[in-house]
């Protein structure tokens, strides 16, 4: 019987698969010697001036890359970022409740690089050769003259569990929603599809990312449930003994707007989470829940520990740096900025952005061989929504002062607007103006 050419090809494919399964394939299995690390150069053109490599394309890294190029035009600036596009964590709470479009939060790394004359390199930093002055990435090695780590945060679940399988469930089933991307998408779907019952949110102690954000999130989710007339309650479990920032504004919103929709529980430490039965155990209570977003403690991004430049300050593993110059202790021309730096500044977008301007000046001063510049305080400008119908917000502005006696940093020249009845709608309108200005600062000329 004649066999068609199509059938012959199908049979040959089956035969080849059988040979491979039987172990008789000609495919060569790499030897241990062949799988050892080999270095190779990243596909980036040779530098024509001093090379500045910035790891991390968040609010700090973006501003450092842009302004280093502005302050030192002859520098060759490379931004190494593992994401394909930027998604903003600030303002994301409004997206969770369908108040703004995702497009407003999403921005183009290629645009930022094009318009500001630096290189965006899509890769993950994986190592550092300090002697050779080489950053190792998933896409090859990059030599540098100056290196900045601005990698943001990682979560620390160790106070809740040491079981990696359980931690994985927490991350996947009940993500915190404070590292942009899939976490926010999952949390948004939880909120928009919620049918009723208890929705647990948590607030860690310490200097966690964006101090007011958990309280803002509680407000906007509660308002969303209220508008939908759901039989639902946001249970806010706070490890701190009181609201950590904008206390007057948030406390009055909890009481006057959401007394039936928010149950605020300060001084509440979680002892156990039963995911199968959906029960949270604290020292005094057992709280059942239908949905949750568990925000654990935070730490500096793990890359700092991996390359040996993290300091275990109360287990936060933030950067081990000179807090006035941002340089890694014992290392020349390697810096750490943004939410992984150890100073007690707010871990927020405006703080990281304004700090990035200063770090860029520090690097440019070395490249240009100009007079040393003094430490400059970052600026924390923060708007927080307390309702979405109508839109109302509260506001705080602060800078920081350096105490030379004990080398600490404290709040200075703080102003706030927490009367959401009187100023709430004006503050809410200002949220969008603020965000637009900062996005322009990072992504446009």
C-alpha positions as CSV (number, residue, x, y, z in Angstrom):
1,X,0.0,0.0,0.0
2,X,1.4,3.4,-1.0
3,X,2.0,5.9,1.8
4,X,1.5,9.6,1.1
5,X,4.3,12.0,1.7
6,X,2.3,13.7,4.5
7,X,1.7,10.4,6.2
8,X,5.4,9.5,5.9
9,X,6.4,12.7,7.6
10,X,4.0,12.1,10.4
11,X,5.3,8.6,10.9
12,X,8.9,9.8,10.8
13,X,8.0,12.4,13.5
14,X,6.6,9.6,15.7
15,X,9.6,7.5,15.2
16,X,11.9,10.4,16.1
17,X,10.0,11.0,19.3
18,X,10.2,7.3,20.2
19,X,14.0,7.3,19.7
20,X,14.3,10.4,21.9
21,X,12.2,8.7,24.7
22,X,14.2,5.5,24.5
23,X,17.4,7.4,25.2
24,X,18.9,6.8,21.7
25,X,18.5,10.4,20.5
26,X,21.6,12.1,19.1
27,X,20.8,15.2,21.3
28,X,23.9,15.7,23.5
29,X,23.3,16.2,27.2
30,X,25.7,18.9,28.5
31,X,28.5,17.7,30.8
32,X,29.0,19.4,34.2
33,X,31.9,21.2,32.7
34,X,29.7,22.6,29.9
35,X,27.1,23.9,32.3
36,X,29.5,25.9,34.5
37,X,29.1,29.7,34.3
38,X,30.7,31.4,31.3
39,X,30.9,35.1,31.1
40,X,29.7,36.9,28.0
41,X,29.3,40.6,27.2
42,X,25.9,42.1,27.1
43,X,24.8,43.2,23.6
44,X,25.4,46.9,24.3
45,X,27.6,49.2,22.3
46,X,31.0,50.2,23.9
47,X,30.8,53.3,26.1
48,X,32.0,56.5,24.7
49,X,32.2,58.2,28.1
50,X,32.0,57.2,31.8
51,X,29.4,54.4,32.1
52,X,26.7,54.7,34.7
53,X,24.6,51.6,35.2
54,X,21.3,51.9,37.1
55,X,19.6,48.7,38.3
56,X,15.9,49.2,38.7
57,X,13.4,51.2,36.7
58,X,11.1,52.4,39.4
59,X,10.5,56.0,40.6
60,X,14.1,56.3,41.8
61,X,16.0,54.5,39.0
62,X,14.1,56.4,36.3
63,X,14.9,59.8,37.7
64,X,18.6,58.8,38.3
65,X,19.0,57.6,34.7
66,X,17.4,60.8,33.3
67,X,19.0,63.3,35.5
68,X,22.5,61.8,35.4
69,X,22.4,62.2,31.6
70,X,21.2,65.8,32.1
71,X,23.8,66.7,34.7
72,X,26.6,64.8,32.9
73,X,25.8,64.7,29.2
74,X,29.0,62.8,28.3
75,X,28.0,59.9,30.5
76,X,26.9,56.6,28.9
77,X,23.8,55.7,31.0
78,X,22.3,52.2,31.0
79,X,19.0,51.4,32.8
80,X,18.7,47.7,33.6
81,X,15.1,46.7,34.3
82,X,13.5,43.2,34.2
83,X,10.0,44.5,33.3
84,X,8.9,45.3,29.8
85,X,6.8,48.3,30.9
86,X,6.4,50.5,33.9
87,X,3.2,50.2,36.0
88,X,2.8,52.7,38.8
89,X,2.2,51.5,42.4
90,X,1.2,55.1,43.4
91,X,-2.5,55.7,42.3
92,X,-3.0,51.9,41.8
93,X,-5.6,51.9,44.7
94,X,-7.9,54.0,42.5
95,X,-7.5,51.5,39.6
96,X,-8.4,48.6,42.0
97,X,-11.9,50.1,42.3
98,X,-12.3,51.0,38.6
99,X,-11.8,54.7,39.1
100,X,-9.0,55.2,36.7
101,X,-7.8,53.4,33.6
102,X,-4.7,51.1,33.6
103,X,-3.3,53.2,30.8
104,X,-2.9,56.1,33.2
105,X,-0.6,54.0,35.3
106,X,1.4,52.3,32.5
107,X,4.3,53.9,30.8
108,X,7.0,53.0,28.2
109,X,10.6,52.4,29.2
110,X,11.7,52.7,25.6
111,X,10.1,56.2,25.4
112,X,11.9,57.3,28.5
113,X,15.2,56.1,27.1
114,X,14.7,57.6,23.7
115,X,13.6,61.0,24.9
116,X,16.3,61.3,27.6
117,X,19.2,59.8,25.5
118,X,20.1,56.8,27.7
119,X,19.8,53.0,27.0
120,X,17.0,50.8,28.4
121,X,18.4,47.2,28.7
122,X,15.8,44.6,29.5
123,X,17.5,42.1,31.8
124,X,17.6,40.9,35.4
125,X,20.7,41.8,37.6
126,X,22.1,38.5,39.0
127,X,25.5,39.2,40.3
128,X,28.4,41.7,40.7
129,X,32.1,41.5,40.2
130,X,33.4,44.4,42.3
131,X,37.0,44.0,41.3
132,X,36.4,43.9,37.6
133,X,33.6,46.5,37.9
134,X,31.1,44.3,36.1
135,X,27.4,43.9,36.7
136,X,26.3,40.4,35.8
137,X,22.8,40.2,34.2
138,X,20.6,37.5,32.7
139,X,21.5,38.9,29.3
140,X,25.2,39.3,29.7
141,X,27.8,41.3,31.6
142,X,28.0,45.1,31.7
143,X,31.1,46.9,32.7
144,X,30.6,50.1,34.7
145,X,32.4,53.1,36.1
146,X,29.5,54.0,38.4
147,X,26.7,51.6,39.5
148,X,23.4,52.4,41.2
149,X,21.1,49.8,42.8
150,X,17.5,51.1,43.0
151,X,15.7,47.7,43.0
152,X,12.9,48.4,45.4
153,X,11.6,46.0,48.0
154,X,10.9,42.3,48.5
155,X,8.4,40.8,51.0
156,X,9.4,39.1,54.2
157,X,6.9,36.4,55.2
158,X,9.2,34.9,57.9
159,X,7.1,36.3,60.8
160,X,4.1,34.4,59.5
161,X,5.7,31.2,58.3
162,X,8.9,29.3,57.5
163,X,7.0,26.9,55.2
164,X,7.9,27.8,51.6
165,X,4.8,26.0,50.3
166,X,2.6,28.0,52.6
167,X,4.4,31.2,51.6
168,X,3.8,30.4,48.0
169,X,0.1,30.1,48.6
170,X,0.0,33.5,50.3
171,X,1.9,35.1,47.5
172,X,-0.3,33.5,44.8
173,X,-3.7,33.4,46.4
174,X,-3.7,36.5,48.6
175,X,-1.0,38.8,47.2
176,X,-0.2,42.0,49.1
177,X,-0.5,44.3,46.1
178,X,2.5,46.5,46.8
179,X,4.8,45.3,44.0
180,X,3.3,46.4,40.7
181,X,2.0,43.9,38.1
182,X,0.1,40.7,38.6
183,X,-0.4,41.3,42.3
184,X,-2.5,44.3,41.5
185,X,-4.5,42.5,38.7
186,X,-5.3,39.7,41.1
187,X,-6.3,42.1,43.9
188,X,-8.5,44.2,41.5
189,X,-10.3,41.1,40.4
190,X,-10.9,40.1,44.0
191,X,-12.5,43.5,44.8
192,X,-14.6,43.9,41.6
193,X,-16.0,40.3,41.9
194,X,-16.6,40.4,45.7
195,X,-20.0,39.3,46.7
196,X,-20.0,40.0,50.4
197,X,-18.5,39.0,53.8
198,X,-15.2,40.0,55.3
199,X,-12.3,41.3,53.2
200,X,-9.1,41.3,55.3
201,X,-6.3,43.8,54.7
202,X,-3.2,44.1,56.8
203,X,-0.7,46.8,57.8
204,X,2.8,45.7,58.8
205,X,4.9,47.5,61.4
206,X,8.2,49.2,60.5
207,X,8.9,51.5,57.6
208,X,6.9,49.6,55.0
209,X,6.3,50.8,51.5
210,X,3.9,53.7,51.3
211,X,2.7,54.3,54.8
212,X,-0.7,55.7,54.0
213,X,-1.6,53.2,51.2
214,X,-3.2,50.4,53.4
215,X,-5.5,53.0,55.0
216,X,-6.3,54.5,51.6
217,X,-7.0,51.1,50.2
218,X,-9.4,50.3,53.1
219,X,-11.3,53.5,52.3
220,X,-11.7,53.1,48.6
221,X,-12.6,49.4,48.8
222,X,-15.1,50.2,51.5
223,X,-16.6,53.0,49.4
224,X,-16.8,50.6,46.4
225,X,-18.7,48.1,48.5
226,X,-20.9,50.8,49.9
227,X,-21.8,52.1,46.4
228,X,-22.6,48.5,45.4
229,X,-24.7,48.1,48.5
230,X,-22.9,44.9,49.4
231,X,-23.3,43.2,52.8
232,X,-19.5,43.5,53.2
233,X,-16.8,44.7,55.6
234,X,-13.2,45.6,55.3
235,X,-11.3,44.2,58.3
236,X,-8.1,46.2,58.7
237,X,-5.6,44.4,60.9
238,X,-2.8,46.9,61.9
239,X,0.3,45.8,63.7
240,X,0.9,49.4,64.8
241,X,-0.8,50.9,67.8
242,X,-2.5,53.5,65.7
243,X,-2.7,54.9,62.2
244,X,0.8,55.6,61.1
245,X,0.3,58.7,59.1
246,X,-2.5,61.2,58.3
247,X,-4.2,59.8,61.4
248,X,-6.8,62.6,61.7
249,X,-8.0,62.3,58.1
250,X,-8.2,58.5,58.0
251,X,-9.7,58.1,61.5
252,X,-12.5,60.5,60.7
253,X,-13.2,58.8,57.4
254,X,-13.3,55.4,59.1
255,X,-15.8,56.8,61.6
256,X,-17.9,59.2,59.6
257,X,-18.0,57.5,56.2
258,X,-17.5,53.8,56.8
259,X,-18.6,52.9,60.3
260,X,-20.6,50.0,58.8
261,X,-17.9,49.0,56.2
262,X,-14.5,49.2,58.0
263,X,-13.5,47.5,61.2
264,X,-10.1,48.9,62.2
265,X,-8.1,46.8,64.6
266,X,-4.8,48.3,65.8
267,X,-2.2,46.4,67.9
268,X,-3.2,43.3,66.0
269,X,-0.4,40.8,65.3
270,X,-1.4,37.7,63.2
271,X,-0.4,34.4,64.9
272,X,-1.7,32.0,62.3
273,X,-3.5,32.0,58.9
274,X,-5.6,29.0,58.1
275,X,-6.0,29.3,54.3
276,X,-8.1,26.2,53.9
277,X,-10.8,27.3,56.4
278,X,-10.2,31.0,55.7
279,X,-9.6,32.0,59.4
280,X,-7.0,34.5,60.7
281,X,-5.9,33.9,64.3
282,X,-4.6,36.8,66.4
283,X,-3.8,36.9,70.1
284,X,-7.4,37.6,71.1
285,X,-9.6,36.8,68.0
286,X,-10.4,34.4,65.3
287,X,-11.6,36.2,62.2
288,X,-13.1,34.4,59.2
289,X,-12.8,35.9,55.8
290,X,-14.0,35.5,52.2
291,X,-11.2,37.4,50.6
292,X,-7.9,39.0,51.7
293,X,-4.7,40.8,50.7
294,X,-2.0,39.9,53.3
295,X,0.7,42.6,53.4
296,X,3.8,41.2,55.2
297,X,6.8,43.0,56.5
298,X,9.2,44.2,53.8
299,X,12.9,44.1,53.2
300,X,15.4,45.4,50.7
301,X,15.4,43.6,47.3
302,X,17.2,40.3,47.5
303,X,19.8,41.3,44.9
304,X,21.5,43.5,47.5
305,X,22.0,40.5,49.7
306,X,23.1,38.3,46.8
307,X,25.9,40.7,45.8
308,X,26.9,41.4,49.5
309,X,25.9,45.0,49.9
310,X,22.9,44.6,52.3
311,X,23.0,45.4,56.0
312,X,20.8,43.4,58.3
313,X,19.3,46.4,60.2
314,X,16.5,44.8,62.2
315,X,16.2,42.1,59.4
316,X,15.2,44.6,56.8
317,X,18.3,43.9,54.8
318,X,18.5,47.3,53.3
319,X,21.5,48.8,51.6
320,X,24.7,49.2,53.6
321,X,25.5,52.8,52.7
322,X,26.9,56.1,53.8
323,X,23.5,57.8,54.4
324,X,24.8,61.2,53.2
325,X,26.5,60.1,50.0
326,X,24.4,57.0,49.1
327,X,27.7,55.1,48.4
328,X,28.0,51.5,49.6
329,X,30.3,51.4,52.6
330,X,33.8,50.2,51.6
331,X,33.0,50.6,47.9
332,X,33.8,53.5,45.6
333,X,31.2,54.6,43.1
334,X,28.5,52.0,43.9
335,X,25.3,53.5,45.2
336,X,21.9,52.4,46.6
337,X,18.8,54.5,46.3
338,X,15.0,54.3,46.5
339,X,13.1,52.0,48.8
340,X,16.1,49.8,49.5
341,X,18.1,52.5,51.2
342,X,18.1,52.4,55.0
343,X,17.2,56.0,55.9
344,X,13.8,56.5,57.5
345,X,12.4,58.4,54.6
346,X,8.9,57.5,53.4
347,X,9.1,54.6,50.9
348,X,7.0,56.4,48.4
349,X,7.1,57.5,44.8
350,X,7.6,61.2,45.2
351,X,10.3,60.5,47.8
352,X,12.2,58.1,45.6
353,X,11.9,60.5,42.6
354,X,13.2,63.6,44.4
355,X,15.9,61.5,46.0
356,X,16.9,60.3,42.5
357,X,17.5,63.8,41.4
358,X,20.0,64.3,44.2
359,X,21.8,61.0,43.6
360,X,22.2,61.9,40.0
361,X,23.9,65.2,41.1
362,X,26.3,63.2,43.3
363,X,27.3,61.0,40.4
364,X,27.5,63.9,37.9
365,X,29.7,65.8,40.4
366,X,32.3,63.0,40.2
367,X,32.1,62.6,36.5
368,X,32.4,66.4,35.9
369,X,35.1,66.7,38.7
370,X,33.2,69.7,40.2
371,X,32.9,70.8,43.8
372,X,31.4,68.3,46.2
373,X,27.7,69.0,46.8
374,X,25.9,68.9,50.2
375,X,23.2,66.4,51.2
376,X,19.8,67.4,50.1
377,X,16.5,66.2,51.6
378,X,14.1,64.2,49.5
379,X,10.6,65.5,49.4
380,X,7.5,63.5,50.4
381,X,4.4,64.8,48.6
382,X,1.5,62.3,49.2
383,X,-2.2,62.4,48.3
384,X,-4.5,59.7,49.6
385,X,-8.1,59.2,48.5
386,X,-10.6,58.7,51.3
387,X,-13.7,58.3,49.0
388,X,-14.5,57.7,45.4
389,X,-18.1,59.0,45.2
390,X,-17.5,61.8,45.4
391,X,-13.7,61.8,45.0
392,X,-12.1,63.3,48.1
393,X,-8.5,63.1,49.3
394,X,-6.1,64.1,52.1
395,X,-2.6,65.4,51.7
396,X,0.8,65.6,53.4
397,X,4.1,67.3,52.4
398,X,7.3,66.9,54.3
399,X,11.1,67.1,54.0
400,X,13.7,65.7,56.3
401,X,16.4,67.0,58.6
402,X,19.8,65.3,59.3
403,X,20.8,65.1,63.0
404,X,24.6,65.3,62.9
405,X,24.9,64.1,66.5
406,X,23.5,60.7,66.0
407,X,23.4,60.6,62.2
408,X,19.6,60.1,62.1
409,X,16.9,61.7,60.0
410,X,13.7,63.3,61.2
411,X,10.7,64.9,59.7
412,X,11.0,68.7,59.1
413,X,8.7,71.4,57.7
414,X,5.7,69.2,57.5
415,X,2.3,70.5,56.2
416,X,-0.9,68.6,55.7
417,X,-4.5,68.9,54.7
418,X,-6.6,66.3,56.4
419,X,-10.0,67.9,56.5
420,X,-11.6,65.9,53.7
421,X,-15.0,67.7,54.1
422,X,-13.4,71.1,53.5
423,X,-10.6,70.4,51.1
424,X,-11.2,66.8,50.0
425,X,-12.4,67.5,46.5
426,X,-9.6,70.0,45.7
427,X,-7.0,67.5,47.0
428,X,-8.6,64.7,44.9
429,X,-8.2,66.9,41.8
430,X,-4.6,67.5,42.7
431,X,-3.9,63.8,42.7
432,X,-4.1,63.6,38.9
433,X,-2.0,66.8,38.4
434,X,0.7,65.5,40.7
435,X,0.8,62.1,39.0
436,X,0.9,63.6,35.5
437,X,3.7,65.9,36.5
438,X,5.8,63.1,37.9
439,X,5.2,60.8,34.9
440,X,6.3,63.6,32.6
441,X,9.4,64.1,34.8
442,X,10.4,60.5,34.5
443,X,9.4,59.6,30.9
444,X,9.5,62.8,28.9
445,X,12.2,65.3,28.0
